Amino acid sequence: MILDVENINTYYGTSHILFNVSLQVGDGEVVALMGRNGAGKTTTIRSIMGLTAPRTGRVRFKGQDVARMRPFLIARRGMALVPAGRRIFPGLSVRENLEIARKPSTSGKPEWTAEKIFGLFPKLRELQDRRGGALSGGEQQMLAVSRALMGNPDFILLDEPAEGLSPLIVGMLLEHLLNLKKAGMPMLLCEQNAMFALRVADRGYVLDKGTVKYHGTTKELGESQEVRSYLAL
C-alpha cells in the first residue's frame, strides 16, 4: 500500500471541509477521486500533499505518517503533485521547465530524463525551445505531468488534469496516463470529468460535501445507477 488516508478532517479556518475521509492507493494502482464542484476533491489532494494539513486523522505514505509534514519534505519522500491550473513557469522554455524539476531517483528505479519524457510526449520534443506561456492548454498539461515525472516520484497526485481541455486533447491525455499506468506508476486522479477518470482508474471514490459517498471498482461505480445519476454520467 503506497498511500493510506485514514479519517482525515480538514478545515479552512473554522470551516469544516473534510469529514473523516478515508481512501487507499495500492502499489501500481490508479485511483480516481470524483465528485461535483465543491465536494472536497482538491482539499483532499491538498491535505495529502501537506498544503492544507488535516487537523485530525492519518496520511500514511509508504508506511510513514506524513499528515503534519511540510510539503517539500513529503515531495522528497517521493510524492509529486500535478496541480490544477498547470502552474508551469511561463517564462521558461519547455526543456527548462523540465530540467528545473530534475531530482534523482531514491528508489533505484530507472530515472526519468528529458529524452524519456519526449518519448512519452513526442509533441514536447517539437516544442522544447518554446516558452511555457506560449503553449496551448493541452500542451501545458502535458508539460505539467512531465515536470512531475522529472522529479522521479514513486506516486503522483493529479488535480483536475482534464479541466478546460478540448475532447481531442482529453483523449490524448487519457492515452498518456494509460501509458504511465502500464509502466506501473501509482496515481490518485482528482477529476470532475467522471467518464475520463473511470477510463483511467482501477478503483474510485466519490465525494459529496466532504464525505466519501460511494467507493468501489470503476466497473462497480460505472454500473451503479445511483452513482451515474449523482455524477451525471
Backbone torsions as a table, in degrees:
resi	resn	phi	psi	omega
1	MET	NA	117.4	-178.0
2	ILE	-86.9	-30.2	179.9
3	LEU	-137.1	130.9	178.3
4	ASP	-136.2	105.8	179.0
5	VAL	-100.5	123.9	-172.7
6	GLU	-126.6	109.8	170.7
7	ASN	51.6	51.7	179.4
8	ILE	-84.3	141.5	174.1
9	ASN	-122.6	120.4	-175.3
10	THR	-122.2	141.0	-178.0
11	TYR	-125.3	150.3	162.6
12	TYR	-111.2	102.9	-173.1
13	GLY	65.1	-122.0	178.5
14	THR	-95.6	-1.4	-178.4
15	SER	-84.9	119.5	-179.5
16	HIS	-83.1	116.4	-172.5
17	ILE	-104.1	-48.6	179.5
18	LEU	-108.8	135.4	-175.6
19	PHE	-120.1	100.0	175.4
20	ASN	51.5	48.0	179.6
21	VAL	-77.4	128.9	176.5
22	SER	-130.1	139.3	175.3
23	LEU	-160.5	162.6	-179.5
24	GLN	-138.7	149.4	172.4
25	VAL	-131.3	123.0	179.4
26	GLY	-84.8	167.6	176.9
27	ASP	-59.6	128.4	178.9
28	GLY	74.1	8.7	-175.8
29	GLU	-100.2	146.9	171.7
30	VAL	-111.2	125.0	-178.0
31	VAL	-120.4	136.0	179.5
32	ALA	-99.6	140.2	174.5
33	LEU	-118.0	109.4	-170.9
34	MET	-120.0	165.7	178.7
35	GLY	156.1	168.5	179.6
36	ARG	-74.0	171.8	174.4
37	ASN	-57.8	134.6	178.6
38	GLY	82.0	7.3	-177.8
39	ALA	-75.4	-19.8	-179.7
40	GLY	112.7	12.2	-176.6
41	LYS	-63.8	-53.0	-178.4
42	THR	-65.5	-36.6	177.8
43	THR	-62.8	-36.9	176.4
44	THR	-62.8	-45.0	177.6
45	ILE	-60.9	-45.5	-179.6
46	ARG	-64.0	-36.0	179.0
47	SER	-66.8	-40.0	-179.6
48	ILE	-67.2	-40.1	-176.1
49	MET	-82.1	-7.5	178.5
50	GLY	88.3	5.3	-179.2
51	LEU	-74.6	-32.8	172.0
52	THR	-133.1	90.5	-171.4
53	ALA	-63.3	136.1	175.5
54	PRO	-65.6	145.4	-179.5
55	ARG	-75.4	-35.6	176.2
56	THR	-138.5	164.4	179.8
57	GLY	101.3	176.6	-176.7
58	ARG	-124.2	144.9	170.1
59	VAL	-127.2	103.7	-179.9
60	ARG	-99.6	123.0	177.4
61	PHE	-117.8	117.9	-175.7
62	LYS	53.8	37.7	175.3
63	GLY	88.6	-7.4	-177.9
64	GLN	-108.3	136.2	177.9
65	ASP	-74.9	117.0	-177.8
66	VAL	-115.0	15.3	-170.5
67	ALA	-59.5	-32.4	-179.7
68	ARG	-115.8	24.0	-178.4
69	MET	-90.3	149.3	178.4
70	ARG	-65.9	145.4	-177.1
71	PRO	-56.1	-39.9	-177.4
72	PHE	-68.5	-27.7	176.4
73	LEU	-73.8	-36.3	175.4
74	ILE	-64.1	-42.2	178.7
75	ALA	-61.0	-39.6	179.5
76	ARG	-63.4	-24.7	179.3
77	ARG	-84.8	-0.6	171.9
78	GLY	112.0	14.5	177.0
79	MET	-103.2	135.6	179.5
80	ALA	-125.0	150.3	-179.5
81	LEU	-121.8	129.6	167.6
82	VAL	-102.9	101.1	-169.8
83	PRO	-75.7	159.3	171.7
84	ALA	-62.8	143.6	-179.6
85	GLY	82.0	3.3	173.9
86	ARG	70.5	-55.4	174.7
87	ARG	55.4	41.4	172.1
88	ILE	-76.3	169.3	178.7
89	PHE	-86.6	107.9	-171.2
90	PRO	-67.5	-27.7	-177.9
91	GLY	-85.8	-7.5	179.6
92	LEU	-100.0	152.4	176.7
93	SER	-70.4	168.4	177.0
94	VAL	-56.8	-49.0	-178.7
95	ARG	-63.4	-39.3	179.1
96	GLU	-65.6	-38.0	175.7
97	ASN	-59.4	-37.0	179.5
98	LEU	-73.1	-47.7	-173.8
99	GLU	-66.8	-31.7	-178.6
100	ILE	-68.9	-20.4	-179.6
101	ALA	-96.2	0.1	-175.4
102	ARG	-61.7	131.7	176.0
103	LYS	-145.5	134.9	-178.6
104	PRO	-66.0	150.2	178.3
105	SER	-70.5	140.5	176.7
106	THR	-107.4	0.5	-175.2
107	SER	-103.7	-5.5	-178.2
108	GLY	83.9	0.0	178.4
109	LYS	-77.5	158.6	174.9
110	PRO	-55.4	136.8	-173.7
111	GLU	-84.0	147.6	171.3
112	TRP	-77.8	133.2	175.7
113	THR	-125.8	170.0	178.1
114	ALA	-59.7	-39.7	-179.4
115	GLU	-65.4	-38.9	177.4
116	LYS	-66.6	-38.9	176.4
117	ILE	-60.6	-44.1	-179.2
118	PHE	-65.4	-25.3	174.0
119	GLY	-70.4	-34.8	178.7
120	LEU	-78.7	-39.3	-179.6
121	PHE	-121.9	79.3	-176.6
122	PRO	-56.2	-30.0	-179.6
123	LYS	-60.9	-34.2	-178.4
124	LEU	-68.8	-27.3	175.7
125	ARG	-61.9	-42.6	179.4
126	GLU	-65.4	-29.2	-173.8
127	LEU	-103.6	11.0	-168.5
128	GLN	-60.7	-22.9	179.5
129	ASP	-98.9	0.8	-179.2
130	ARG	-86.1	142.9	178.0
131	ARG	-65.5	145.5	-179.0
132	GLY	-58.9	-35.4	-178.8
133	GLY	-69.2	-14.9	-179.4
134	ALA	-94.9	1.2	-179.8
135	LEU	-83.8	156.0	172.7
136	SER	-72.5	170.3	179.9
137	GLY	-59.7	-43.1	179.4
138	GLY	-65.3	-39.8	178.4
139	GLU	-66.5	-38.0	176.7
140	GLN	-65.0	-36.6	178.9
141	GLN	-67.0	-41.4	174.7
142	MET	-58.7	-42.0	-180.0
143	LEU	-66.2	-38.8	179.8
144	ALA	-63.1	-42.7	177.1
145	VAL	-65.1	-43.1	-179.0
146	SER	-64.0	-39.3	178.7
147	ARG	-61.7	-39.5	176.7
148	ALA	-63.2	-41.2	-179.7
149	LEU	-64.6	-31.4	-178.9
150	MET	-64.9	-17.9	174.2
151	GLY	-82.5	4.3	179.5
152	ASN	48.7	56.9	-177.6
153	PRO	-77.4	163.3	171.7
154	ASP	-96.1	-11.2	-173.8
155	PHE	-160.7	140.1	-177.5
156	ILE	-125.2	133.9	169.9
157	LEU	-100.5	129.4	177.5
158	LEU	-120.4	121.1	-176.7
159	ASP	-105.3	105.4	177.5
160	GLU	52.3	55.6	-177.5
161	PRO	-66.3	-25.0	-177.8
162	ALA	-91.2	-0.7	-175.2
163	GLU	-63.0	128.8	174.4
164	GLY	77.1	7.4	-178.2
165	LEU	-98.3	150.0	177.1
166	SER	-70.0	157.3	178.3
167	PRO	-54.5	-36.8	179.1
168	LEU	-63.5	-45.1	-178.8
169	ILE	-70.8	-35.5	175.7
170	VAL	-59.8	-40.3	177.5
171	GLY	-63.0	-39.9	177.5
172	MET	-66.0	-42.7	179.0
173	LEU	-62.8	-40.3	177.4
174	LEU	-56.9	-46.0	-179.9
175	GLU	-60.5	-42.9	-179.1
176	HIS	-66.2	-41.0	179.4
177	LEU	-67.9	-35.5	176.2
178	LEU	-65.5	-35.0	175.6
179	ASN	-65.1	-40.0	176.4
180	LEU	-63.8	-40.2	178.1
181	LYS	-61.4	-43.7	178.2
182	LYS	-61.8	-31.5	178.8
183	ALA	-76.5	-4.2	175.8
184	GLY	92.2	13.5	-178.9
185	MET	-79.6	116.7	175.7
186	PRO	-72.8	140.2	-176.5
187	MET	-143.3	147.5	167.6
188	LEU	-114.3	116.3	-172.6
189	LEU	-106.9	108.8	176.7
190	CYS	-90.8	118.3	-170.0
191	GLU	-154.3	132.2	174.8
192	GLN	-81.0	-27.6	177.3
193	ASN	-76.4	89.8	-172.2
194	ALA	-65.3	-36.5	179.3
195	MET	-61.4	-42.1	177.2
196	PHE	-62.7	-48.5	-177.3
197	ALA	-62.0	-42.1	-177.5
198	LEU	-67.3	-25.3	178.9
199	ARG	-78.4	-23.0	-178.9
200	VAL	-92.6	-40.0	-165.6
201	ALA	-85.3	160.9	171.7
202	ASP	-90.1	-40.2	179.7
203	ARG	-136.0	168.7	179.4
204	GLY	-150.2	157.1	173.3
205	TYR	-125.5	139.7	178.7
206	VAL	-115.6	122.1	179.8
207	LEU	-96.3	146.6	173.5
208	ASP	-145.0	117.0	178.6
209	LYS	52.5	43.3	173.6
210	GLY	80.9	10.2	177.3
211	THR	-128.6	155.7	175.6
212	VAL	-78.3	113.3	-176.8
213	LYS	-90.2	-39.0	179.4
214	TYR	-141.0	152.8	169.0
215	HIS	-156.1	155.2	-179.1
216	GLY	163.2	-174.2	174.7
217	THR	-68.2	159.8	179.6
218	THR	-63.5	-31.4	177.0
219	LYS	-64.7	-45.2	179.6
220	GLU	-63.3	-44.1	-179.0
221	LEU	-66.8	-41.3	-178.3
222	GLY	-67.7	-25.3	-179.0
223	GLU	-94.3	-8.8	-179.6
224	SER	-80.0	120.0	179.1
225	GLN	-64.3	-33.5	179.1
226	GLU	-65.5	-44.4	178.7
227	VAL	-67.2	-43.6	-179.7
228	ARG	-60.8	-38.5	178.7
229	SER	-67.6	-43.8	-179.0
230	TYR	-63.5	-40.9	-177.8
231	LEU	-88.2	0.0	179.5
232	ALA	58.6	45.2	178.9
233	LEU	-81.2	NA	NA
